[in-house]
Amino acid sequence: MDFQPTQDQRDLRAGVRGLLEGRYGREALRAAVDAVTGAGTGAAVDRGLWRELGGAGFFALRLPESEGGVGLGLPEAVLVFEEAGRALVPGPLVATHLAAGVVPGAAAGTAVVTAFDLAGDLVAYLGEADAVLGAAVLPVGEPVRAADPLTPLHRVVRPGGADGAAYGSAYGSAYVSEGALLTAALQVGSALRTVELAVRYAGEREQFGQPIGAFQAVKHLCAQMLVRAEVARTAVYAAAVTGDPGEAAGAKLLADEAAVRNARDCLQVHGGMGFTWEADVHLHLKRAWVRAEQWRTAAEAEELLAAELLDSAG
């Protein structure tokens, strides 16, 4: 079997990359960070970009054409989510994509939909969302400090009794599995981007009269980063083809590790520069930390994989 992307899939990925490079490049990313960390009045979700993504079919990608969608599948979805992860596009991309066809306006990008995809009572982007996937109404939330400046968090205040049930995560395991896989694709995009950042900086920064990329220790770091990212990407692509929940869980494990460890190694390549606001590396690390806790954590993925192994052994 040939698991290489088809020409149409490569064209789709290139089109999304071109859209994001033109609409949400580094200057737009840094402007968004400044807006939310400066006066604190800026929004993490760019509604104009959200509508453009909707118009490009990002959220309606897997809806049938008869319902106004693009009619594609998970393999194509992970390709476009990989590009969004590479560009560090903020916002509840996964939840809004999953809500297409369920929440009015989600498919077109006119509605921002978040989800109970974090452990406990934390909800990301609640203050900027129009709906919560699986909830009848928007819950009340209190802002809490977040590691990633472009992932605002709220702690949900849940009422008791029957009203509280309306705030529960009513979506089923299929949504969780797909959400985990799409989040893994975002992580892969970030992991691949930090490889690019590390290699570029290693070729530009000089020590002792030569680029630091000439030193064996730096070469090894960059090589290990590439291996992690490519292994995770392969797992994500395979899980998208099979649709197997266990493979999706494994892909999430590998992608989370690749995104977090690659960002850390990229920081090492950059040295002290990587920890400053001048570099983008720390933004990838902070986003990777948050995504590692979304939809399916490492512990949850390990439990699922262990249960499948026990079932197969029995």
Buried (B, 14 or more C-beta within 10 A) or exposed (E): EEEEBEEEBEEBBEBBBEBBBEBBEEEBBBEBBEBBEEEEEBBBBBEEBBBBBBBBBBBBBBBEEEEBBBBBEBBBBBBBBBBBBBBBBBBBBBBBBBBBBBBEBBBBBBBBBBBBBBEEBBBBBBBBBBBBBBBEEBBEBEEEEBEBBBBBBBBBEBEEEEEEEBBEBBBEEEBBBBBBBBBBBBBBBBBBBBBBBBBEBBEEBEEEEEBBBBBEEBBEBBEBBBEBBBBBBBBBBBBBBEBBBBBBBBBBBBBBBBBBBBBBBBBBBBEEEBEEEEBBBBBBBBBBBBBBBBBBBBEBBBEBBEEBEEEEEE
